[in-house]
Amino acid sequence: MCTASFGAGCGHSTIALDAGVVLPAGARAPDPLMDVTGSVSGGRDPLPVEGARYVLSNLTTTVTEMMAAAARPWAARHAKKRRAGWQMTIDLVDAQAELRAGLLQAEIEIRATLLSRDGLVALGQSQRHCTVTGVDSHDPPAVVYRCLEQLARDLAGWLETTHP
């Protein structure tokens, strides 16, 4: 029996997540109106997959890029209302993944905090959660991407209720 820490030996491989797989071309370009930064605040990156012989890396960057792409249309529509733009932090609050009976389940929770760049005025905060289960075929990240797409839609909806 192997006693190494998860992902540090024992034949575990690393699968890197990449927002470019699901985002349209150009969606990852920096947005001059919205600075989006990500951090791990309780979640895990790389994300161990219980019951599997792999871990999923680059989760924080992938989450951040997908949430930035989701925020871009809102920022563009409200550009004239706040010319200095916005700053959004995306905290990875929780992340879990499990492979059981050929099904991969991913649970991800984020907290988004929106600030104005002029004076760093707090404009809002929201916590979002997703759980997605799918068949772990030859593309385990697909389940995680579906979860992140759900979070991105939820974040975009929350922004629509937020005063710029």
VEXLO-757983 format. One record per residue: residue number from 1; residue in one letter; y, x, z of N, C-alpha, C, O, CB in turn. Coordinates in Angstrom, 2 decimals, padded with zeros to 5 digits. Last residue first. Glycine has a CB too. Example, Ala and Ser with C-alpha at 12.3 -4.5 7.8 and 13.67 -1.06 7.14 Angstrom:
<nodes>
   k r    n_c2    n_c1    n_c3   ca_c2   ca_c1   ca_c3    c_c2    c_c1    c_c3    o_c2    o_c1    o_c3   cb_c2   cb_c1   cb_c3
   2 S -002.25  012.85  007.08 -001.06  013.67  007.14  000.03  012.90  007.87  001.14  013.41  008.04 -000.60  014.08  005.72
   1 A -005.69  013.19  007.80 -004.50  012.30  007.80 -003.30  013.20  007.80 -003.32  014.24  008.46 -004.47  011.31  009.05
</nodes>
This chain:
<nodes>
   k r    n_c2    n_c1    n_c3   ca_c2   ca_c1   ca_c3    c_c2    c_c1    c_c3    o_c2    o_c1    o_c3   cb_c2   cb_c1   cb_c3
 164 P  048.78 -023.74 -010.91  049.01 -022.34 -011.30  050.14 -021.70 -010.51  050.46 -020.53 -010.71  049.32 -022.25 -012.79
 163 H  046.62 -025.62 -008.93  048.01 -025.49 -009.41  048.30 -024.02 -009.70  048.09 -023.16 -008.85  049.03 -026.05 -008.34
 162 T  043.38 -026.53 -009.93  044.22 -025.61 -009.16  045.60 -025.50 -009.79  045.74 -025.32 -010.99  043.57 -024.22 -009.08
 161 T  041.64 -027.85 -011.47  042.21 -028.61 -010.36  043.19 -027.78 -009.54  043.76 -028.27 -008.56  041.10 -029.12 -009.47
 160 E  040.78 -025.93 -013.23  041.53 -027.06 -013.79  042.16 -027.92 -012.69  043.13 -028.63 -012.95  040.61 -027.93 -014.65
 159 L  039.24 -024.32 -011.58  040.56 -023.86 -011.99  041.41 -024.99 -012.53  042.62 -025.02 -012.33  040.43 -022.77 -013.02
 158 W  036.90 -025.87 -011.47  037.72 -025.71 -010.27  039.14 -025.27 -010.64  040.12 -025.77 -010.10  037.08 -024.69 -009.30
 157 G  036.00 -025.52 -014.11  036.35 -026.85 -013.63  037.22 -026.80 -012.39  038.17 -027.57 -012.26  035.10 -027.64 -013.33
 156 A  035.47 -022.77 -014.05  036.47 -023.29 -014.99  036.93 -024.68 -014.56  038.12 -025.00 -014.64  035.91 -023.33 -016.43
 155 L  033.37 -022.79 -012.17  034.63 -022.09 -011.87  035.75 -022.59 -012.78  036.87 -022.82 -012.31  034.45 -020.56 -012.05
 154 D  031.40 -024.21 -013.58  031.92 -024.73 -012.31  033.27 -024.09 -011.95  034.18 -024.76 -011.49  030.91 -024.49 -011.18
 153 R  030.97 -022.44 -015.72  031.47 -023.81 -015.98  032.07 -024.42 -014.71  033.12 -025.06 -014.76  030.33 -024.72 -016.52
 152 A  030.02 -020.25 -014.21  031.23 -020.11 -015.03  031.82 -021.48 -015.36  033.04 -021.67 -015.28  030.92 -019.34 -016.34
 151 L  027.66 -021.27 -013.12  028.76 -020.87 -012.23  030.07 -020.77 -013.00  031.12 -021.17 -012.50  028.44 -019.52 -011.56
 150 Q  026.22 -021.60 -015.53  026.54 -022.77 -014.69  027.69 -022.45 -013.74  028.60 -023.27 -013.57  025.30 -023.22 -013.89
 149 E  026.00 -018.93 -016.24  026.73 -019.85 -017.13  027.11 -021.12 -016.38  028.20 -021.66 -016.57  025.86 -020.21 -018.38
 148 L  024.40 -018.03 -014.15  025.78 -017.55 -014.25  026.61 -018.42 -015.19  027.80 -018.62 -014.96  025.81 -016.10 -014.73
 147 C  022.00 -019.34 -014.80  022.65 -019.60 -013.51  024.13 -019.19 -013.57  025.00 -019.93 -013.11  021.92 -018.82 -012.36
 146 R  021.46 -018.15 -017.26  021.66 -019.61 -017.18  022.36 -019.99 -015.89  023.22 -020.87 -015.88  020.31 -020.35 -017.29
 145 Y  021.13 -015.47 -016.43  022.25 -015.83 -017.30  022.52 -017.33 -017.27  023.68 -017.75 -017.26  021.97 -015.37 -018.73
 144 V  018.74 -015.73 -014.98  019.98 -015.34 -014.28  021.19 -015.71 -015.13  022.18 -016.22 -014.60  019.98 -013.82 -013.98
 143 V  017.01 -016.36 -017.07  017.18 -017.31 -015.96  018.48 -017.01 -015.21  019.22 -017.92 -014.86  015.96 -017.24 -014.99
 142 A  017.18 -014.04 -018.64  017.63 -015.33 -019.20  017.85 -016.36 -018.10  018.78 -017.16 -018.19  016.61 -015.85 -020.21
 141 P  016.02 -011.79 -017.44  017.44 -012.04 -017.23  017.92 -013.40 -017.73  018.97 -013.88 -017.28  018.23 -010.98 -017.91
 140 P  013.26 -011.90 -018.36  013.63 -012.37 -017.03  015.13 -012.60 -016.83  015.51 -013.52 -016.10  013.14 -011.39 -016.01
 139 D  011.71 -012.18 -020.96  013.16 -012.08 -020.81  013.60 -012.61 -019.44  014.24 -013.65 -019.36  013.88 -012.86 -021.93
 138 H  009.16 -012.84 -021.47  009.50 -011.43 -021.67  011.00 -011.20 -021.51  011.51 -010.14 -021.87  009.06 -010.98 -023.06
 137 S  009.16 -015.24 -019.03  008.44 -014.72 -020.19  008.75 -013.23 -020.32  008.60 -012.48 -019.37  008.82 -015.49 -021.50
 136 D  009.26 -017.04 -016.60  009.50 -015.60 -016.68  008.68 -015.04 -017.83  007.64 -014.43 -017.62  009.15 -014.89 -015.35
 135 V  010.77 -020.14 -016.89  009.56 -019.37 -017.15  009.94 -017.90 -017.31  010.84 -017.57 -018.08  008.81 -019.89 -018.41
 134 G  013.08 -020.95 -014.25  012.62 -020.92 -015.63  011.38 -020.08 -015.77  010.99 -019.37 -014.83  013.72 -020.39 -016.55
 133 T  015.58 -022.35 -012.24  014.19 -021.92 -012.35  013.79 -021.98 -013.81  014.12 -022.92 -014.53  013.24 -022.82 -011.47
 132 V  018.57 -021.85 -010.49  017.94 -022.12 -011.77  016.52 -021.57 -011.72  016.29 -020.47 -011.22  018.76 -021.49 -012.96
 131 T  021.32 -022.65 -008.63  019.88 -022.37 -008.53  019.26 -022.78 -009.86  019.41 -023.92 -010.30  019.21 -023.14 -007.31
 130 C  024.56 -021.70 -007.54  023.65 -022.20 -008.57  022.23 -021.82 -008.21  021.97 -020.80 -007.57  024.04 -021.64 -009.96
 129 H  027.77 -022.26 -006.12  026.37 -021.91 -005.95  025.56 -022.44 -007.13  025.86 -023.51 -007.66  025.82 -022.47 -004.62
 128 R  031.03 -021.31 -004.97  030.17 -021.95 -005.96  028.75 -021.41 -005.83  028.55 -020.25 -005.48  030.71 -021.73 -007.40
 127 Q  034.04 -021.77 -003.32  032.70 -021.20 -003.21  031.79 -022.01 -004.13  031.78 -023.24 -004.09  032.18 -021.22 -001.73
 126 S  037.45 -020.95 -003.75  036.33 -021.86 -004.00  035.02 -021.10 -003.86  034.92 -019.94 -004.24  036.45 -022.50 -005.40
 125 Q  040.92 -021.02 -003.15  039.64 -020.34 -002.97  038.53 -021.37 -003.15  038.67 -022.53 -002.74  039.55 -019.66 -001.56
 124 G  044.36 -020.49 -004.15  043.15 -021.27 -003.90  041.93 -020.40 -003.73  041.91 -019.23 -004.10  042.93 -022.23 -005.02
 123 L  046.62 -018.99 -004.05  046.68 -020.27 -004.77  045.44 -021.12 -004.55  045.47 -022.33 -004.76  046.87 -020.02 -006.24
 122 A  048.54 -016.78 -002.22  047.21 -017.39 -002.34  047.35 -018.77 -002.97  048.10 -019.62 -002.47  046.51 -017.48 -000.95
 121 V  050.68 -014.51 -003.74  050.59 -015.81 -003.07  049.20 -016.37 -003.30  048.74 -016.44 -004.43  051.69 -016.79 -003.58
 120 L  051.64 -011.94 -004.53  050.26 -012.17 -004.09  050.12 -013.42 -003.23  049.53 -013.40 -002.15  049.76 -010.96 -003.31
 119 G  054.06 -011.54 -005.74  054.05 -011.80 -004.30  052.67 -012.02 -003.72  052.54 -012.25 -002.52  054.89 -012.98 -004.02
 118 D  052.77 -012.24 -008.63  054.12 -012.11 -008.08  054.08 -012.53 -006.60  054.07 -013.71 -006.28  055.15 -012.99 -008.89
 117 R  050.15 -012.87 -009.08  050.51 -011.45 -009.06  051.89 -011.24 -008.47  052.17 -010.21 -007.87  050.45 -010.85 -010.46
 116 S  048.54 -015.29 -007.02  049.55 -014.99 -008.04  049.83 -013.49 -007.96  049.76 -012.91 -006.88  050.87 -015.85 -007.83
 115 L  044.97 -015.55 -006.63  046.30 -015.17 -006.13  047.26 -015.04 -007.30  046.86 -014.73 -008.42  046.24 -013.83 -005.32
 114 L  041.93 -016.97 -005.81  042.97 -016.86 -006.83  044.31 -016.60 -006.17  044.73 -017.32 -005.27  043.02 -018.14 -007.69
 113 T  038.64 -016.20 -005.21  039.95 -016.31 -004.59  041.00 -016.03 -005.65  040.97 -014.99 -006.31  040.09 -015.32 -003.38
 112 A  035.37 -017.38 -005.11  036.49 -016.98 -005.97  037.79 -017.20 -005.21  038.00 -018.27 -004.64  036.49 -017.77 -007.32
 111 R  032.19 -016.52 -004.23  033.45 -017.05 -003.69  034.55 -016.50 -004.58  034.66 -015.29 -004.78  033.66 -016.66 -002.16
 110 I  028.82 -017.43 -005.18  030.04 -016.63 -005.29  031.19 -017.32 -004.56  031.16 -018.52 -004.32  030.41 -016.39 -006.78
 109 E  025.34 -017.21 -005.22  026.51 -017.86 -004.63  027.69 -016.90 -004.74  027.58 -015.72 -004.42  026.25 -018.28 -003.15
 108 I  022.29 -017.87 -006.81  023.46 -017.01 -006.72  024.61 -017.82 -006.15  024.82 -018.97 -006.55  023.84 -016.40 -008.11
 107 E  018.90 -017.74 -007.36  019.95 -018.42 -006.60  021.10 -017.45 -006.42  020.90 -016.33 -005.94  019.43 -018.95 -005.21
 106 A  016.23 -018.11 -009.59  017.40 -017.32 -009.20  018.39 -018.22 -008.48  018.68 -019.33 -008.93  018.07 -016.65 -010.44
 105 Q  012.82 -017.98 -010.16  013.92 -018.78 -009.60  015.02 -017.83 -009.17  014.77 -016.85 -008.46  013.43 -019.67 -008.40
 104 L  010.36 -017.89 -012.58  011.40 -017.12 -011.91  012.49 -018.06 -011.43  013.01 -018.86 -012.21  011.99 -016.03 -012.85
 103 L  006.93 -018.52 -012.70  008.28 -019.08 -012.76  009.25 -018.22 -011.97  008.97 -017.85 -010.83  008.30 -020.53 -012.22
 102 G  004.40 -017.51 -012.26  004.98 -017.37 -013.60  006.37 -017.96 -013.77  006.93 -017.90 -014.86  004.09 -018.00 -014.57
 101 A  004.03 -017.94 -009.51  003.22 -018.68 -010.49  003.85 -018.67 -011.88  003.83 -019.67 -012.59  003.03 -020.12 -010.02
 100 R  007.17 -016.70 -008.84  005.98 -017.33 -008.25  005.31 -018.17 -009.33  005.94 -019.01 -009.97  006.36 -018.21 -007.01
  99 L  009.73 -014.60 -008.12  008.78 -014.91 -009.17  007.52 -015.46 -008.50  006.89 -014.77 -007.69  008.45 -013.65 -010.05
  98 E  013.07 -014.94 -007.06  011.65 -014.93 -006.70  010.83 -015.33 -007.92  011.17 -016.26 -008.65  011.38 -015.88 -005.52
  97 A  016.19 -013.86 -005.80  015.34 -014.17 -006.95  013.89 -014.04 -006.51  013.53 -013.17 -005.72  015.65 -013.23 -008.16
  96 Q  019.51 -014.24 -004.61  018.08 -014.15 -004.35  017.34 -014.49 -005.64  017.80 -015.29 -006.45  017.65 -015.10 -003.19
  95 A  022.60 -013.65 -003.23  021.81 -013.60 -004.46  020.35 -013.39 -004.07  020.01 -012.49 -003.30  022.32 -012.45 -005.41
  94 D  025.85 -014.35 -002.01  024.41 -014.37 -001.82  023.73 -014.31 -003.18  024.24 -014.85 -004.16  023.96 -015.62 -001.03
  93 V  028.43 -013.56 -002.76  028.15 -013.92 -001.36  026.66 -013.89 -001.07  026.24 -013.45  000.00  028.72 -015.31 -001.06
  92 L  030.34 -011.69 -004.53  028.94 -012.08 -004.59  028.48 -012.30 -003.15  028.17 -011.35 -002.43  028.06 -010.98 -005.33
  91 D  033.61 -012.65 -005.16  032.71 -012.04 -004.18  031.31 -012.58 -004.38  031.11 -013.79 -004.39  033.20 -012.29 -002.74
  90 I  036.16 -012.09 -007.20  034.87 -012.77 -007.21  033.96 -012.01 -006.26  033.59 -010.86 -006.52  034.26 -012.86 -008.67
  89 T  039.61 -012.56 -007.28  038.49 -011.77 -006.78  037.25 -012.66 -006.77  037.30 -013.82 -006.38  038.79 -011.20 -005.36
  88 M  042.27 -012.57 -009.53  041.14 -013.32 -008.98  040.09 -012.34 -008.49  039.71 -011.40 -009.21  040.55 -014.31 -010.03
  87 Q  045.66 -012.82 -010.10  044.59 -011.91 -009.68  043.49 -012.77 -009.08  043.75 -013.61 -008.21  045.12 -010.83 -008.65
  86 W  047.89 -013.65 -012.79  047.09 -013.94 -011.61  046.13 -012.79 -011.32  045.84 -011.95 -012.16  046.32 -015.24 -011.79
  85 G  051.29 -013.53 -014.10  049.84 -013.67 -014.18  049.19 -013.86 -012.82  049.85 -014.20 -011.83  049.25 -012.47 -014.84
  84 A  053.97 -013.49 -014.54  053.37 -012.28 -013.97  051.85 -012.34 -013.99  051.18 -011.30 -013.91  053.87 -012.06 -012.54
  83 R  054.52 -016.09 -015.40  054.54 -015.00 -016.38  053.92 -013.70 -015.84  053.42 -012.89 -016.62  055.96 -014.74 -016.81
  82 R  053.56 -018.96 -014.95  053.50 -017.80 -014.06  053.37 -016.55 -014.93  052.28 -016.04 -015.16  052.29 -017.91 -013.04
  81 K  053.95 -020.77 -016.97  054.25 -021.20 -015.60  054.25 -020.03 -014.62  054.89 -020.11 -013.57  053.25 -022.24 -015.15
  80 K  053.03 -019.68 -019.30  054.48 -019.86 -019.16  054.88 -020.25 -017.74  056.03 -020.08 -017.35  054.96 -020.92 -020.14
  79 A  050.22 -019.73 -018.94  050.94 -018.46 -019.01  052.44 -018.61 -018.78  053.05 -017.76 -018.14  050.70 -017.81 -020.34
  78 H  048.36 -021.74 -018.93  049.39 -021.77 -017.89  050.28 -020.52 -017.89  051.02 -020.28 -016.93  048.74 -021.92 -016.54
  77 R  046.56 -021.24 -020.98  047.29 -022.52 -020.98  048.46 -022.52 -020.00  049.44 -023.23 -020.21  046.34 -023.67 -020.65
  76 A  045.54 -018.74 -020.15  046.32 -018.84 -021.40  047.14 -020.12 -021.43  048.30 -020.11 -021.85  045.38 -018.78 -022.62
  75 A  044.12 -019.48 -017.84  045.26 -018.56 -017.75  046.14 -018.65 -018.99  047.37 -018.64 -018.88  044.77 -017.10 -017.55
  74 W  042.14 -021.10 -019.01  043.06 -021.66 -018.02  044.31 -020.79 -017.93  045.43 -021.30 -017.93  042.38 -021.78 -016.63
  73 P  040.76 -019.23 -020.64  041.46 -020.37 -021.25  042.48 -021.01 -020.30  043.56 -021.41 -020.73  040.45 -021.43 -021.69
  72 R  039.79 -017.28 -018.58  040.75 -016.93 -019.64  041.45 -018.15 -020.27  042.67 -018.10 -020.41  040.03 -016.17 -020.73
  71 A  037.74 -017.95 -016.90  039.12 -018.16 -016.43  040.15 -017.97 -017.53  041.28 -018.45 -017.41  039.42 -017.22 -015.29
  70 A  035.43 -017.16 -018.21  035.61 -018.60 -017.91  037.05 -018.91 -017.51  037.53 -020.01 -017.76  034.65 -019.03 -016.79
  69 A  035.77 -014.40 -018.23  035.77 -015.12 -019.51  035.99 -016.62 -019.29  036.66 -017.27 -020.09  034.44 -014.89 -020.27
  68 A  035.49 -013.96 -015.49  036.75 -013.63 -016.15  036.86 -014.37 -017.49  037.92 -014.89 -017.83  036.87 -012.10 -016.37
  67 M  032.84 -014.66 -015.14  033.86 -015.50 -014.50  035.23 -015.21 -015.11  036.05 -016.12 -015.24  033.88 -015.24 -012.96
  66 M  031.62 -012.60 -016.61  031.42 -014.00 -017.03  032.46 -014.92 -016.39  032.91 -015.86 -017.04  030.00 -014.47 -016.67
  65 E  032.44 -010.33 -015.19  032.81 -010.49 -016.60  032.66 -011.94 -017.06  033.49 -012.43 -017.82  031.97 -009.57 -017.48
  64 T  031.25 -010.84 -012.65  032.70 -010.67 -012.80  033.14 -010.91 -014.23  034.12 -011.61 -014.47  033.13 -009.27 -012.34
  63 V  028.49 -010.86 -013.27  029.15 -012.04 -012.67  030.65 -011.97 -012.93  031.25 -012.95 -013.37  028.86 -012.13 -011.14
  62 T  028.24 -008.21 -014.20  027.93 -009.33 -015.08  028.59 -010.61 -014.58  029.17 -011.36 -015.36  026.42 -009.53 -015.20
  61 T  028.88 -006.74 -011.90  029.69 -006.59 -013.12  029.48 -007.77 -014.06  030.44 -008.27 -014.64  029.33 -005.27 -013.85
  60 T  026.80 -007.63 -010.19  028.22 -007.82 -009.84  029.11 -007.73 -011.06  030.00 -008.57 -011.24  028.65 -006.79 -008.80
  59 L  024.40 -006.84 -011.52  024.71 -008.25 -011.27  026.19 -008.46 -011.01  026.78 -009.39 -011.57  023.90 -008.76 -010.09
  58 N  023.20 -004.43 -012.14  024.46 -004.75 -012.80  024.88 -006.21 -012.60  025.63 -006.76 -013.41  024.35 -004.46 -014.29
  57 S  019.61 -005.17 -012.13  020.81 -004.40 -011.78  022.03 -004.92 -012.53  021.91 -005.75 -013.44  020.60 -002.91 -012.09
  56 L  016.82 -006.51 -010.79  017.86 -006.79 -011.78  019.14 -006.09 -011.34  019.69 -006.41 -010.28  018.08 -008.34 -011.94
  55 V  013.59 -005.01 -010.52  014.84 -005.43 -009.90  015.83 -005.66 -011.03  015.70 -005.08 -012.11  015.38 -004.37 -008.86
  54 Y  010.03 -005.61 -010.68  011.30 -005.16 -011.23  012.45 -005.65 -010.35  012.30 -006.58 -009.56  011.47 -005.67 -012.68
  53 R  007.63 -006.84 -010.18  007.68 -005.38 -010.11  008.94 -004.85 -010.79  008.93 -003.78 -011.40  006.42 -004.77 -010.76
  52 A  007.78 -009.73 -008.02  007.82 -009.07 -009.33  007.88 -007.56 -009.13  008.16 -007.08 -008.03  009.04 -009.56 -010.18
  51 G  008.05 -010.84 -005.55  006.86 -011.19 -006.31  006.81 -010.55 -007.69  005.87 -010.81 -008.45  006.78 -012.66 -006.46
  50 E  011.55 -010.99 -005.65  010.35 -011.10 -004.82  009.17 -011.55 -005.67  009.28 -012.51 -006.43  010.58 -012.09 -003.64
  49 V  013.57 -008.87 -007.07  012.90 -010.11 -007.44  011.59 -010.15 -006.66  010.64 -009.42 -006.97  012.65 -010.21 -009.01
  48 P  016.67 -007.55 -005.94  015.21 -007.50 -005.95  014.63 -008.86 -006.31  015.16 -009.89 -005.90  014.66 -007.03 -004.59
  47 L  019.47 -006.66 -007.62  018.83 -007.83 -007.04  017.31 -007.68 -007.10  016.73 -007.69 -008.18  019.28 -009.11 -007.78
  46 P  021.46 -003.78 -006.80  020.56 -004.54 -007.65  019.85 -005.64 -006.86  019.65 -005.56 -005.65  019.55 -003.62 -008.29
  45 D  022.92 -006.19 -005.04  023.00 -005.64 -006.38  022.63 -004.16 -006.30  023.41 -003.37 -005.77  024.44 -005.84 -007.00
  44 R  023.09 -009.10 -003.11  022.44 -007.81 -003.35  022.56 -007.43 -004.81  022.33 -008.25 -005.70  020.96 -007.85 -002.92
  43 G  025.63 -010.56 -000.96  024.60 -010.61 -002.00  023.99 -009.23 -002.18  024.36 -008.30 -001.46  025.17 -011.13 -003.34
  42 G  027.59 -009.70  000.76  026.42 -010.37  001.32  025.29 -010.51  000.32  024.12 -010.58  000.70  026.80 -011.72  001.83
  41 S  029.58 -009.13 -001.23  029.92 -009.54  000.14  028.75 -010.31  000.75  028.92 -011.45  001.19  031.22 -010.40  000.16
  40 V  030.54 -007.09 -003.75  029.35 -007.62 -003.10  029.71 -007.88 -001.64  030.09 -006.97 -000.91  028.13 -006.63 -003.22
  39 S  033.09 -007.96 -006.13  032.57 -007.18 -005.02  031.31 -007.86 -004.49  031.06 -009.03 -004.74  033.64 -007.02 -003.90
  38 G  035.38 -007.80 -008.92  034.18 -008.29 -008.25  033.77 -007.38 -007.12  034.06 -006.19 -007.14  033.05 -008.45 -009.22
  37 T  038.41 -008.99 -010.35  037.62 -007.92 -009.74  036.44 -008.54 -009.00  036.52 -009.67 -008.52  038.49 -007.06 -008.78
  36 V  040.61 -009.69 -012.87  039.45 -010.20 -012.15  038.65 -009.01 -011.65  038.26 -008.13 -012.42  038.57 -011.13 -013.06
  35 D  043.79 -010.52 -013.80  042.98 -009.41 -013.31  041.83 -010.01 -012.51  042.06 -010.76 -011.57  043.82 -008.40 -012.45
  34 M  045.21 -012.18 -016.38  044.32 -012.40 -015.25  043.52 -011.14 -014.95  042.67 -010.73 -015.74  043.38 -013.59 -015.53
  33 L  046.80 -011.48 -018.54  047.28 -012.51 -017.62  046.47 -012.61 -016.34  046.98 -013.07 -015.32  047.27 -013.84 -018.31
  32 P  045.47 -009.64 -020.13  046.70 -009.20 -019.46  047.23 -010.22 -018.46  048.04 -009.86 -017.60  047.76 -008.91 -020.49
  31 D  042.10 -009.19 -019.97  043.09 -010.25 -020.14  044.36 -009.82 -019.41  044.33 -009.66 -018.19  042.56 -011.63 -019.60
  30 P  039.85 -007.01 -021.71  040.75 -007.28 -020.59  041.78 -008.36 -020.94  042.26 -008.42 -022.07  041.47 -006.00 -020.16
  29 A  036.98 -008.46 -023.34  038.21 -007.67 -023.42  039.12 -008.00 -022.23  039.15 -009.15 -021.78  038.96 -007.92 -024.76
  28 R  034.84 -010.10 -023.42  034.90 -009.15 -022.30  036.14 -008.27 -022.34  036.33 -007.43 -021.47  033.67 -008.29 -022.30
  27 A  034.97 -011.57 -025.73  035.22 -012.27 -024.47  035.33 -011.33 -023.28  035.85 -011.72 -022.24  034.12 -013.28 -024.22
  26 G  034.23 -010.27 -028.06  035.62 -010.20 -027.65  035.92 -010.83 -026.30  037.02 -010.66 -025.77  036.46 -010.85 -028.67
  25 A  031.61 -012.48 -028.82  032.28 -011.21 -029.11  033.75 -011.28 -028.70  034.42 -012.28 -028.98  032.16 -010.85 -030.62
  24 P  030.56 -014.59 -026.07  030.93 -014.36 -027.47  031.65 -013.01 -027.64  032.22 -012.49 -026.68  031.82 -015.50 -028.00
  23 L  027.98 -013.76 -023.70  029.38 -014.04 -024.01  029.66 -013.80 -025.49  029.07 -012.91 -026.10  030.31 -013.18 -023.15
  22 V  025.35 -012.92 -023.43  025.63 -014.36 -023.49  027.07 -014.71 -023.84  027.36 -015.84 -024.24  025.29 -014.99 -022.18
  21 V  025.34 -010.16 -023.56  024.21 -010.87 -024.14  024.55 -012.35 -024.34  024.09 -012.96 -025.30  022.96 -010.73 -023.25
  20 G  027.45 -009.21 -022.11  027.58 -009.23 -023.56  026.44 -009.96 -024.26  026.57 -010.34 -025.42  027.66 -007.84 -024.07
  19 A  026.60 -009.00 -019.50  027.30 -010.23 -019.89  027.45 -010.34 -021.41  027.56 -011.45 -021.94  028.68 -010.29 -019.23
  18 D  023.58 -007.78 -018.59  024.72 -007.45 -019.44  025.36 -008.74 -019.92  024.74 -009.50 -020.67  024.28 -006.56 -020.64
  17 L  021.32 -006.21 -016.28  021.97 -007.41 -016.81  023.19 -006.97 -017.61  023.76 -005.92 -017.34  022.37 -008.40 -015.65
  16 A  018.59 -004.06 -016.50  020.05 -004.17 -016.40  020.53 -005.47 -017.04  020.20 -005.78 -018.18  020.73 -002.95 -017.07
  15 I  015.83 -003.70 -014.60  016.30 -004.40 -015.79  017.80 -004.62 -015.61  018.22 -005.29 -014.67  015.53 -005.78 -016.02
  14 T  013.70 -001.23 -013.39  015.03 -001.83 -013.31  015.38 -002.46 -014.65  015.25 -001.84 -015.71  016.10 -000.77 -012.91
  13 S  010.45 -001.36 -011.85  011.38 -000.97 -012.91  012.70 -001.72 -012.72  012.78 -002.70 -011.98  010.78 -001.26 -014.31
  12 H  008.26 -000.05 -009.46  009.26 -001.07 -009.79  010.18 -000.54 -010.88  010.63  000.61 -010.83  010.08 -001.48 -008.54
  11 G  006.40  001.81 -008.54  006.25  001.25 -009.87  007.23  000.16 -010.23  007.03 -000.51 -011.25  004.91  000.73 -010.00
  10 C  007.12  002.83 -006.08  006.04  001.84 -006.12  005.92  001.18 -007.49  005.37  000.09 -007.58  006.28  000.77 -005.06
   9 G  010.71  003.20 -006.05  009.35  003.68 -006.20  008.38  002.54 -006.34  008.76  001.42 -006.68  008.96  004.55 -005.03
   8 A  012.74  001.42 -004.98  012.77  002.87 -004.87  011.35  003.41 -004.95  010.86  004.01 -003.99  013.46  003.31 -003.55
   7 G  012.50 -001.28 -004.97  013.18 -000.69 -006.11  013.21  000.82 -006.08  013.65  001.45 -007.04  014.58 -001.22 -006.19
   6 F  012.43 -001.38 -001.50  012.31 -002.14 -002.74  013.13 -001.48 -003.83  014.30 -001.17 -003.64  012.77 -003.59 -002.54
   5 S  011.22  001.68 -000.03  012.15  000.54 -000.07  012.10 -000.10 -001.45  011.79  000.56 -002.44  013.59  000.98  000.27
   4 A  007.68  002.32  000.25  009.03  002.69 -000.18  009.92  001.45 -000.19  009.44  000.32 -000.33  009.00  003.34 -001.58
   3 T  005.07  001.84  000.81  006.04  001.51  001.86  007.45  001.91  001.48  008.35  001.85  002.32  005.65  002.18  003.16
   2 C  002.19  000.55 -000.80  003.42  001.32 -000.91  004.40  000.88  000.17  004.56 -000.31  000.42  004.05  001.16 -002.31
   1 M -001.20  000.85  000.00  000.00  000.00  000.00  001.25  000.88  000.00  001.32  001.86  000.74  000.01 -000.96  001.23
</nodes>
